Amino acid sequence: MTELEIAELKGAVEREHRCPATYRTSEQVREHLRQVEVAVFDILGHPRALVCYAWFVERAGRRRTHTLLREGPIHSSLDAVRQEYEE
């Protein structure tokens, strides 16, 4: 993951969840025959979570960002990606 991609995902996390984010690491996740690189961010001041997962998805020729908080049934980057593909 490039620094530019990390910055774009960090911006998405901060906009969507309205709290500052600090990049921690990236993790490779394989789900539904896809390899997804997920950025893990520590977030400060959120009422329900301390960690947020973020990644890019290509659909219909457009790249979109997805973010998901570590809360409820989401305990890992794999859980986050699985949740997204189940919807």
Rosetta silent file (secondary structure, phi, psi, omega in degrees, C-alpha in Angstrom):
SEQUENCE: MTELEIAELKGAVEREHRCPATYRTSEQVREHLRQVEVAVFDILGHPRALVCYAWFVERAGRRRTHTLLREGPIHSSLDAVRQEYEE
SCORE:     score description
SCORE:     0.000 S_00000001
   1 L     0.000  131.400 -178.356    0.000    0.000    0.000 S_00000001
   2 L   -82.113  163.857  177.429    1.452    3.366   -0.999 S_00000001
   3 H   -61.832  -35.884  178.457    1.629    6.440    1.209 S_00000001
   4 H   -64.982  -42.344  177.922   -0.917    8.145   -1.068 S_00000001
   5 H   -65.202  -41.127  177.493   -3.378    5.264   -0.658 S_00000001
   6 H   -60.933  -43.630  179.433   -2.880    5.285    3.113 S_00000001
   7 H   -62.933  -39.927  178.693   -3.559    9.037    3.176 S_00000001
   8 H   -65.063  -43.445  178.749   -6.732    8.568    1.099 S_00000001
   9 H   -67.645  -39.842  177.546   -8.011    5.820    3.402 S_00000001
  10 H   -59.116  -44.280  177.280   -7.088    7.841    6.497 S_00000001
  11 H   -60.513  -40.543  179.321   -9.129   10.755    5.141 S_00000001
  12 H   -64.880  -42.664  178.970  -12.094    8.447    4.518 S_00000001
  13 H   -61.266  -47.094 -177.277  -11.913    7.067    8.072 S_00000001
  14 H   -66.236  -37.518  177.836  -11.747   10.558    9.583 S_00000001
  15 H   -69.003  -47.509 -174.180  -14.640   11.866    7.446 S_00000001
  16 H   -72.434  -32.385 -174.224  -16.942    8.895    7.966 S_00000001
  17 H  -112.794    0.737  173.023  -16.315    8.401   11.671 S_00000001
  18 L    52.014   48.759  175.570  -15.523   11.998   12.670 S_00000001
  19 L  -156.118  154.134 -179.904  -12.406   11.296   14.702 S_00000001
  20 L   -67.024  143.898 -178.396   -8.634   11.446   14.153 S_00000001
  21 E  -124.808  143.488  176.374   -7.030    8.292   12.774 S_00000001
  22 E  -123.884  124.454  179.972   -3.460    6.991   12.974 S_00000001
  23 E   -64.764  132.016  178.489   -2.245    4.374   10.517 S_00000001
  24 E  -105.594  -54.933 -175.399   -1.051    1.210   12.266 S_00000001
  25 E  -167.001  174.063  171.872   -0.437   -1.432    9.565 S_00000001
  26 E  -120.096  146.399 -179.960   -1.771   -3.137    6.437 S_00000001
  27 E  -131.761  140.154  175.829   -3.011   -6.722    6.283 S_00000001
  28 E   -87.905  128.895 -179.960   -3.645   -9.002    3.324 S_00000001
  29 E  -125.757  132.961  176.215   -7.073  -10.656    3.384 S_00000001
  30 E  -111.065  121.009 -178.687   -8.297  -13.326    1.003 S_00000001
  31 E  -151.529  136.199  179.781  -12.083  -13.577    0.715 S_00000001
  32 L    51.152   46.958  178.407  -14.415  -14.679   -2.103 S_00000001
  33 L    60.761   21.255  177.699  -11.433  -15.410   -4.374 S_00000001
  34 E  -120.013  145.109  173.213  -10.206  -11.836   -3.935 S_00000001
  35 E  -102.700  120.815 -177.010   -7.050  -10.550   -2.327 S_00000001
  36 E  -120.762  131.553  174.615   -7.796   -7.340   -0.398 S_00000001
  37 E   -96.040  118.387 -175.376   -5.229   -5.117    1.299 S_00000001
  38 E  -109.207  127.820  174.997   -6.804   -3.672    4.436 S_00000001
  39 E   -89.506  138.374  179.673   -5.339   -0.695    6.298 S_00000001
  40 E  -110.176  127.659 -178.746   -5.760   -0.738   10.072 S_00000001
  41 E  -121.537  138.516  167.062   -6.154    2.608   11.857 S_00000001
  42 E   -83.573  136.123  179.159   -6.225    3.488   15.531 S_00000001
  43 E  -122.442  144.186 -176.767   -8.972    6.048   16.117 S_00000001
  44 L  -113.570  136.542  173.696   -9.279    8.464   19.022 S_00000001
  45 L    83.996    5.234  177.575  -12.426    9.804   20.603 S_00000001
  46 L   -80.309  138.297 -175.817  -14.922    7.479   18.960 S_00000001
  47 L   -70.404  -19.014 -174.225  -17.676    6.457   21.400 S_00000001
  48 L  -122.336  -13.868 -173.114  -17.786    2.776   20.351 S_00000001
  49 L  -145.795  155.376  176.062  -14.455    1.757   18.819 S_00000001
  50 L  -111.765  -11.661 -176.098  -10.686    2.178   19.037 S_00000001
  51 E  -134.134  144.296  176.252   -9.847    0.596   15.661 S_00000001
  52 E  -134.082  139.760  176.734  -11.114    1.059   12.107 S_00000001
  53 E  -103.051  142.490  179.806  -10.448   -1.042    8.985 S_00000001
  54 E  -145.007  143.595  179.546  -10.314    0.581    5.548 S_00000001
  55 E  -159.128  170.098  178.843   -9.758   -0.682    1.999 S_00000001
  56 E  -102.961  146.182  174.301  -10.505   -0.008   -1.647 S_00000001
  57 E  -131.580  132.974  175.914  -13.046   -1.846   -3.808 S_00000001
  58 E   -95.623  121.266  176.739  -13.255   -1.619   -7.600 S_00000001
  59 E  -140.446  130.391  177.508  -16.822   -1.701   -8.910 S_00000001
  60 L    52.472   40.195  177.423  -18.073   -0.706  -12.334 S_00000001
  61 L    76.045    6.008 -179.988  -14.716    0.852  -13.151 S_00000001
  62 E  -118.467  139.695  176.824  -14.735    3.068  -10.045 S_00000001
  63 E   -95.225  126.765 -179.720  -12.555    2.753   -6.989 S_00000001
  64 E  -122.702  153.181  175.931  -14.409    3.258   -3.723 S_00000001
  65 E   -97.662  146.230  174.451  -13.276    3.280   -0.129 S_00000001
  66 E  -127.804  136.511  175.939  -14.864    1.131    2.537 S_00000001
  67 E  -130.389  146.587  179.460  -14.420    1.618    6.262 S_00000001
  68 E  -149.973  131.949  179.996  -15.691   -0.485    9.122 S_00000001
  69 E   -76.411  149.683  171.391  -15.212   -0.100   12.862 S_00000001
  70 L   -81.182   97.574  178.324  -13.945   -2.906   15.090 S_00000001
  71 L  -159.713  161.995  179.716  -17.131   -3.413   17.098 S_00000001
  72 L    55.688 -126.031 -177.337  -19.815   -6.034   17.591 S_00000001
  73 L   -79.726   -2.871 -177.690  -19.011   -9.073   15.440 S_00000001
  74 L   -92.022  108.556 -178.055  -16.069   -7.329   13.728 S_00000001
  75 L  -118.514   -7.859 -176.295  -12.854   -8.422   15.477 S_00000001
  76 L  -153.913  170.219  177.146  -10.381   -8.519   12.562 S_00000001
  77 H   -63.789  -35.125  176.928   -9.702   -7.261    9.062 S_00000001
  78 H   -63.028  -44.418  176.834  -11.044  -10.569    7.725 S_00000001
  79 H   -58.724  -40.527 -179.318  -14.319  -10.062    9.621 S_00000001
  80 H   -63.095  -47.025 -178.886  -14.582   -6.550    8.149 S_00000001
  81 H   -66.693  -42.401  178.057  -14.106   -7.716    4.558 S_00000001
  82 H   -59.411  -43.476  179.093  -16.487  -10.650    5.037 S_00000001
  83 H   -58.282  -42.991 -178.848  -19.152   -8.294    6.406 S_00000001
  84 H   -63.726  -42.327 -177.609  -18.823   -6.063    3.359 S_00000001
  85 H   -77.274  -18.325  177.575  -19.182   -8.934    0.870 S_00000001
  86 H   -78.574  -22.728 -178.324  -22.176  -10.394    2.713 S_00000001
  87 L   -78.639    0.000    0.000  -24.185   -7.182    2.252 S_00000001
